[in-house]
């Protein structure tokens, strides 16, 4: 945002943070010109530009018993409490799919939390583990306040996309900002820890 504001001083750029459901609704209602999200929606129809990789990892506190294991088997996760984003979150959808794949029909305990920061703090405090965007935990992993668990199939690498509603031409200011974001070629994404 800061870089875009410097590059386009005459354009008012507003940042709104929301979950997947909120973002799709705002796009459909025309309240957003552009959105950056992890998976383009089916509705509304959108034009999407890949910005770069978006890895997801399962993190635990450094004192968690699984943090010392060189390879965590999926069965070791069955009795864990997963700290989860709210319904409507893309990360929640990804976590649910991952758990469905590894749990073999078992019910896995989850606790819902509304922000990534709350989830990170709760994992560090030992409340559970979490499947979370690797971009949100880069510093915590570097500082060893969190540990990415070595689980086959992880990280799950998706992509970040810049999207706008298909068939609706962008206003010149939004088009300029869109070109500016794409030109950065994902250089603004955090490097993995």
N, C-alpha and C positions, 0 to 999 in steps of 0.2 A: 504494500500500500504506500509506504513512504517513498519508494522508488517511483511508483507510478505518479504520485502527486508531484514529485520533483520534475518528472518528464512531461507531465501535462498540467502545468500550473493553472491554466485557464478552464480546466474541467473539474467540476465538483464530483469527487469519487466518494461514495458512501459504502462502508463495509457493514454488512449484516451477517451475523453468524446464526445459523439455525440447523436443525436436523434435516434429514432427507425429506420427510413429509412436508415440513414447513417450506422448504426451498422449492419443492415441486409445485406446491399451491401458489406461492408467490410468483413463480414463473408463469403458471397457467393464467393467473389473474392480471398479468402485466405489471406487477409491482417490482420486478427485477428485470434489468436489461441483460445481465450476464450472471452466471453462477459458476463457481468451481465446486465440483463434487466428484465423488468416487465412482459413480456408475450412472451413466445417462438414463433418465427415466424413459419408460415407454410412452407415458402420457404426462404432460403434453409432448408431442413430437418435437425433437430438438435437433439442432446441428451441434456436433461435438468435435472438439479439437483436443487431441491427447497432449497433456502438458508434461507428463513424466510418471515414473513408477511410484506406486503407493503401497509399501509393504505393511503387513499386519503381523504382529507377533503376540505370543502369550508371555506375559510378564509375571514375575513373582518378586517378593522381597528377597534381599540377599541372604536372609536367615531362614528362608523357607526350605524344608527338606529336599524339595525337587531342584533347588538352585545348585546343589552340589552334584547332581546326577549328570553323567556325560551324554546320556540319551534317554529321554523321557518317553516311556511307552504310553500310548493313548489310554490304556486301562488305568494308569496311575492318576489320571485326571477325573475319573468317575466320582470319587469322593470329595473332590475339591469344590469350593464355593467360587463361582464365576461372578465377578463384578461386571455389570453390564450397563450399557447405555439404555435409554428409554425406547419404548416402541416408536417406530418411525425413523430411527437412526440407521444409517447404512451399516455402521459397525455392528449394531445389534443384529441385523439381518445376517451379516457375514458370520458372527459368532454362533447364531442359532444353527446355521447350516453346518458349521464346523462341528458343533456338539452333536448334532443329529448324525453326522458321519461317523464319529468316534464312539458314541455312547452305546451303540448297539441296543437301542430301545430303552435304555435306563433314563430315569429322570435325574437331571443334574441340577444341583442347588444354584440359584442365581439371586443376586441382590441388585436391584436397579438403582442407578445413580444418573443424575442429569448432565454431568459434565466430565470431560476427560481428566480435568485437574482433580476433581473429587475422587475419581477412580484411581488415579496415580497415588494420591495421598493414602487412600484406603488400602491399596496393595502394599505400600511401604509400611503401613501400620500393622500388616499381617491379617487383614480381614478376609483376604481371598486372593485369587489370581484373576487376570483379565486378558482377553484378546483385545488388542488396541492398535491403533495406527502407530507404526514405528516412528513416524515423523513427530508424534506427540511426546515420545519418550527418549529422544536422542540424548539429551543432556543427562537424564536420570540413569541411562545405561552407561554412559561414559564415566559418570561419577560413582557407579556401582551402588546407587540407591535402589535400582531395580535390576533384575536379571532377565534376559530373554531366555525362556526355556527351550532347550534343544529337542524339538519334536519333529519327527518326520512329516514332511509336507508344509513345514513353516520355514520362513515366513510365507504367507499367502500374499502374492504380489498382484495387486490390481493396478489401476492407473488413475491419476487425477485427470479430469477433463474440464475444459472451459466450454460452457454451453450457453446457447440462447435458443429461444423458441423458433422452430423451423417455419419458414414462410413469412416471417415478420422481419422486414429489413431493420437493421440497427440504425439508430440515429447516428449522425457523423461522430459525435463525441464518444458514444459507446463503441462504434466501429474502430476508432483510433485507439481506445483503451484495449480492445480485444486484440488488435494487431500488436500493440505494445507487450501484452502478456505473452502472446504466442512467440514473439521475437526473443523473449528471455529464455526460451527453450528449457524451461524447468530449472534454471540456475538458482531460483529462489527456494527450491525444495531442500530440506535439510539433508546433509550427508549422513549415511548410516553410521551408527556408533561402532 
